[in-house]
C-alpha cells in the first residue's frame, strides 16, 4: 500500500522505512528531487569548466538514486564508480566487436547486435565485480548510438570521474540528515566516519584525489594525466575489493 506523508523534513522522515520507493513523502519530494537536480548541475558545470567530458543521461539516473533511493545497495559509492567504469569498457568493446562482425551481417542487424552486446557485457562486468548499478547500463549503450564527448579510450576514466563527483555531491547533500553511504548491515565497518571498509575508503579517497587532479586539466595536462593514473589505481582497488574475502563455492550444496 502506498503511504503519503506530508510532514516537514526532520530526521524521522529520512529513516529507511520512510525514505524509500513506495512512500510519497513531502520530504523525499523536496530533498530527493532538489538533491538529484543540483548534483547533475554540479557535474555538468564542472565537466564544462574542467574539460572532462562525460555522458550526462546515465549520470542523471545516478544522481536521482543517490538523492532519493539512498538505502538501495546500488547507491553505494563503489557500485556507482565501478558500475560506470566497467560499463564504459563494455560499451566500447561492443562497438569494436560489432564493427568486426559487420561484414558478416545484414546492415539492419548491426545496431541491435551492438546494443545487445553492450548491455550483456555491462551486466557481466558489473556482476563480476559486485558493482551492480542500473544507470550504468545506459553508459554501455550510449557509445553504440551517440557521438562521445571524449576519445573512446578515455571514456571509462572520465565516467569514473563523473561517478566520483556524483558520490561526493551525495555525501555533502545527504549527510545533513543521515549517514551516506548507508550501512549495509548492523555491524557494517566504519572508516573515517563513513560506513565503509578500509579498502573501500582508501579506494574512494584515491578516486576523489584523482578527480581533483583531472579537474585541473585546463591548468596542466600533466596534472590531468597524473589524475588519470590515480583514477586507474583507485578504480582497480575498488574493483578488487569483492575478491579480498571471497569464498569459492563449487560442486553440490550440502543437503538439509
C-alpha positions in Angstrom: 0.0 0.0 0.0 1.3 3.5 -0.9 1.9 5.7 2.1 1.5 9.5 1.7 3.4 11.6 4.3 3.1 15.4 4.5 5.4 16.0 7.4 8.1 18.7 7.2 11.7 17.5 6.9 13.1 16.0 10.1 15.4 13.1 10.9 12.4 10.7 11.2 11.5 11.4 7.6 14.9 10.2 6.4 14.8 6.8 8.1 14.9 3.6 6.0 11.3 2.7 6.4 10.1 6.1 5.2 12.7 7.5 2.7 12.2 4.8 0.1 10.2 3.9 -3.0 6.5 3.2 -2.2 6.3 6.2 0.1 5.1 9.5 -1.3 6.8 11.8 1.1 6.9 15.6 1.1 10.4 15.3 2.4 11.5 12.9 -0.3 9.8 15.0 -2.9 11.7 18.2 -1.8 15.0 16.8 -0.6 15.4 14.0 -3.1 14.3 16.0 -6.2 16.4 19.1 -5.3 19.4 17.0 -4.4 19.4 15.0 -7.6 18.9 18.1 -9.8 21.7 20.0 -8.0 24.1 17.1 -8.3 23.7 16.8 -12.0 24.0 20.6 -12.4 27.3 20.4 -10.5 28.6 17.6 -12.7 27.7 19.5 -15.9 29.2 22.7 -14.6 32.5 21.0 -13.5 32.6 19.0 -16.7 32.5 22.1 -18.8 34.9 24.1 -16.7 37.4 21.3 -16.3 37.2 19.8 -19.8 36.4 16.3 -18.6 33.7 15.1 -20.9 31.1 12.6 -19.5 27.8 11.1 -20.6 25.0 13.0 -18.8 22.0 10.7 -19.2 23.3 7.7 -17.1 24.7 10.1 -14.5 21.3 11.8 -14.3 19.8 8.5 -13.2 22.7 8.0 -10.7 22.0 11.5 -9.2 18.4 10.5 -8.7 19.2 7.2 -7.0 21.9 8.9 -4.8 19.4 11.5 -3.6 16.1 9.7 -3.4 16.9 6.0 -3.1 20.0 6.1 -0.9 19.1 2.9 1.1 19.4 0.8 -2.1 22.8 -1.0 -2.4 23.1 0.4 -5.9 23.5 3.8 -4.4 26.8 3.0 -2.6 30.0 4.7 -3.7 31.8 1.6 -5.0 28.8 0.5 -7.1 28.4 3.9 -8.6 32.0 4.4 -9.6 32.9 0.9 -10.7 29.5 0.4 -12.4 30.1 3.4 -14.7 33.8 2.5 -15.3 33.3 -1.1 -16.3 30.1 -0.4 -18.3 32.1 2.2 -20.3 34.5 -0.6 -21.2 31.6 -2.8 -22.1 30.2 -0.3 -24.5 33.5 0.3 -26.2 34.0 -3.5 -26.6 30.5 -3.9 -28.0 31.3 -1.3 -30.7 34.5 -2.9 -31.6 33.0 -6.4 -31.7 30.0 -5.2 -33.7 32.3 -3.4 -36.2 34.4 -6.6 -36.7 31.3 -8.7 -37.4 29.6 -6.1 -39.6 30.8 -7.6 -42.9 29.1 -10.9 -42.0 25.7 -9.4 -41.0 22.7 -7.8 -42.6 23.1 -4.0 -42.1 19.9 -3.8 -40.1 21.2 -6.3 -37.6 24.4 -4.4 -36.7 22.9 -1.8 -34.3 20.7 -4.3 -32.4 23.8 -6.6 -32.1 25.9 -3.8 -30.7 23.2 -2.7 -28.2 22.7 -6.3 -27.1 26.4 -6.9 -26.6 26.8 -3.6 -24.8 24.2 -4.3 -22.2 25.1 -8.0 -21.9 28.8 -7.2 -21.3 27.9 -4.4 -18.9 25.8 -6.8 -16.9 28.6 -9.4 -17.0 31.2 -6.9 -15.8 29.1 -5.3 -13.1 28.1 -8.6 -11.6 31.6 -10.0 -11.8 32.9 -7.1 -9.7 29.8 -6.9 -7.5 29.2 -3.4 -8.7 25.5 -3.5 -9.8 24.4 0.0 -10.8 21.5 0.0 -13.2 22.1 3.5 -14.7 25.5 2.2 -15.9 23.7 0.0 -18.4 23.0 3.3 -20.3 26.7 4.1 -20.0 27.3 1.0 -22.0 24.6 1.6 -24.6 25.3 5.2 -25.4 28.7 4.7 -27.2 26.8 2.5 -29.7 24.3 5.2 -30.7 25.6 8.6 -30.0 28.9 10.6 -30.5 31.1 10.5 -27.4 32.2 13.7 -25.6 35.8 12.4 -25.4 38.1 10.0 -27.2 36.8 6.4 -26.7 39.8 5.1 -24.7 39.4 8.0 -22.2 35.7 7.4 -21.6 36.0 4.8 -18.8 38.1 7.0 -16.5 36.0 10.1 -17.4 32.9 8.2 -16.4 34.6 7.1 -13.2 35.3 10.9 -12.6 31.6 11.6 -13.1 30.7 8.8 -10.7 33.1 10.3 -8.1 31.6 13.7 -8.4 28.1 12.2 -8.0 29.2 10.4 -4.9 30.8 13.5 -3.4 27.7 15.5 -4.1 25.6 12.9 -2.4 28.0 12.9 0.6 27.6 16.7 1.1 23.8 16.7 0.5 22.6 13.6 2.4 24.8 13.8 5.5 22.9 16.9 6.6 20.2 14.5 7.8 21.6 10.9 7.8 24.6 8.8 7.1 25.6 8.3 3.5 26.7 5.8 2.4 24.1 4.0 4.5 25.2 0.9 6.4 24.6 -2.4 4.6 24.3 -4.4 7.9 24.1 -3.7 11.6 27.8 -4.4 12.1 28.9 -2.6 9.0 32.5 -1.4 9.4 33.4 2.3 9.8 36.3 4.2 8.5 36.9 7.9 8.6 33.3 8.4 9.9 31.8 6.6 6.9 30.1 3.2 6.7 32.9 1.8 4.5 35.6 -0.8 5.0 39.2 0.4 5.0 40.0 -0.7 1.4 36.8 0.9 0.1 37.5 4.1 2.0 41.1 4.1 0.6 39.8 3.5 -2.9 37.2 6.2 -2.6 39.8 8.7 -1.2 42.2 7.8 -4.0 39.5 8.3 -6.6 38.5 11.6 -5.0 42.0 12.9 -5.2 42.3 11.7 -8.8 39.1 13.6 -9.6 40.7 16.8 -8.3 43.8 16.3 -10.4 41.7 15.5 -13.5 39.7 18.7 -12.9 42.9 20.8 -13.2 43.2 19.9 -16.9 42.8 23.5 -18.1 45.8 24.5 -16.0 48.0 21.5 -16.5 47.9 18.5 -18.8 50.5 16.8 -16.6 48.3 17.0 -13.5 45.3 15.7 -15.6 47.3 12.7 -16.7 48.5 12.1 -13.1 44.8 12.2 -12.1 44.0 9.7 -14.8 46.7 7.3 -13.5 45.5 7.8 -9.9 41.9 7.1 -11.0 43.1 3.9 -12.7 44.7 2.8 -9.4 41.7 3.8 -7.3 39.3 2.1 -9.7 41.4 -1.1 -9.7 41.5 -1.1 -5.9 37.7 -0.8 -5.7 37.2 -3.5 -8.4 39.3 -6.0 -6.4 37.6 -5.5 -3.1 35.0 -8.3 -3.6 37.8 -10.8 -4.1 39.7 -9.9 -1.0 37.4 -12.1 1.2 35.7 -14.1 -1.5 34.8 -17.7 -0.7 34.7 -20.2 -3.6 31.6 -22.4 -3.8 31.6 -25.3 -6.2 30.1 -28.7 -6.6 26.9 -29.8 -4.9 25.4 -27.9 -2.0 25.1 -30.0 1.2 21.6 -31.2 1.9 19.5 -30.3 4.9 
